[in-house]
Amino acid sequence: MRKAVVLLLLLPGLGAAGRAAEPGPGNPFERRVVPPSRNPVDVAVRALLREKGIEPAFRCSDAVFLRRVYLDVTGTLPEPRAVLRFLADRRPGKRARVIDELLERKEYADYWALRWCDLLRVKSEFPVKLWPNAVQAYHRFVRDALRENRPLDEFARELLTASGSNFRVPAVNFYRAVSSRDPASLAQAVALTFLGVRVKSWPEARRKGMEAFFSRVAYKKTAEWKEEIVFPDPAPRGEITAVFPDGTAVRIPPDEDPRKVFADWLLRPGNPWFARSVANRVWAWLMGRGIIHEPDDIRPENPPSNPALLACLTREFTASRFDLKHLIRLILESETYQQSPIPRSDDPRAEALFAHAIVRRLDAEVLIDALCWITGTTVKYQSPIPEPFTFIPEDHRTIELADGSITSPLLEMFGRPSRDTGLWSERNNRVTGSQRLFLLNSSDIQGRIERGFRLRAVLRNAGRNPRRAIRAIYLHILSRPPTEEETALALDYARRGRANPKQAADDLVWALINTKEFLYRH
């Protein structure tokens, strides 16, 4: 184990429970104010907090906000110069401007496509078996929809009603990305994706009524390798009786596609099922937990922690004509999103009521990309599918991977979801002993730190000035300048350890990579 562990134990930062350091003169995590807000999100959250007697957290510092919003919108860390520019900006509205800028970046579509592809089960191999060509087409369809900010009701309708070749009509892959193609499995996938519901918990009669909408989905292979046609079965079978999730029965004649009947119900004005599910899921992606949690377990026995907040987001999303960026922007601009991770209340309900920012470990893809970006190194990917269908250049960012079957030992170690079911629980962000040992002792991490061109460039630019080197390392890894206490500790460590400047810098890098402030979104 490296000497860097000694330095790690001395550094302030996120505590053992994942919370930030206690407030103090050198605390870089918050500004001790709770600004007034007219954002409807804050109105709903603060009204319930007052009712429960829970104090909301202070506003997070500018450095914490910038790192948080970069991670949540683009899955990347901000460049040091972007941090310094933002910290130096004294104009009002600078946080809103950064949000707008990030939502227009290429990385926004890349990272949010990853989120949606987890939900849509985009992978080549078992048990989904989309196959490589279809995966590429499907991923491109999802990413383009996000880049163009297509209304999500149109996006959902296309997925629900598409017919044609899985290579030429990418949306039909929704009906192929299931482990089984019977009506029960298709209904489960539809309910999970668009309603946030697990239909297995429904009574049998209600479940069968939902399955009827997908009883005429048919599949036909072609002469082209792995191509398949998805279409509504034209064979006359008489009238179908189906039941919508709200309990309303409908008779569908044999010449009508039942999927379109379901889509018309789901996306009609005034029906809250789709908007509520998306609003709750987007909130969970940004805030760390759903208002109804888990976000794919919506049922009467699992009520929302703040019904007024969920109703507000559903209304806003519907009124914006299902504009995903509008919904994201509304949440990001709220003081609730911009709270400090340091709680001001010991009430056990504080987290579920969003009285402070929820600290959570970075997603596997984001963490691996961050390690590669910091050091200037790459990752080798592997896949059960032979090349050329799955050749991935080593400098390809992990958040851009289209295929859930393409993986790496690091992705598996840090809990990347398998994309078998689309469930929220497939992603495992819990910290394990093997992860800790890898980050503390791995020759892989050591090699990245010692040979990475980006870190070497950072230290060259610092010259022989140790304070400048410490500041550059902090900006690079934690996206903030060090406090005076942290600078003093690092300088003292270098002097007492009699290490050469390069070794001291490497130890500091290794220590900061192992801090919860780096490993967690806070």
Secondary structure, DSSP 8 states (H G I E B T S, - for coil): --THHHHHHH---S-TTS------TT--SEES-------HHHHHHHHHHHHHT-----EE-HHHHHHHHHHHHHSS---HHHHHHHHH--STTHHHHHHHHHHTSHHHHHHHHHHHHHHHT--SSTTT---HHHHHHHHHHHHHHHHTT--HHHHHHHHHH--EETTTSGGGGGGTSSS--SHHHHHHHHIIIII---GGGS-HHHHHHHHGGGTTEEEEE-SSTT-EEEEE--S----EEEE-TTS-EEEE-TTS-HHHHHHHHHTSTT-HHHHHHHHHHHHHHHHSS-SSSSTT--BTTB--S-HHHHHHHHHHHHHTTS-HHHHHHHHHTSTTTTB-SS-S---TTTTTTTSS---EE--HHHHHHHHHHHHT-----B-SS-TTTT---TTS-GGG---TT-B-HHHHHTT----SS--GGGS-----HHHHHHHHH-HHHHHHHHH-HHHHHHHHHHTT-HHHHHHHHHHHHHSS---HHHHHHHHHHHHHHT--HHHHHHHHHHHHHTSHHHHEE-
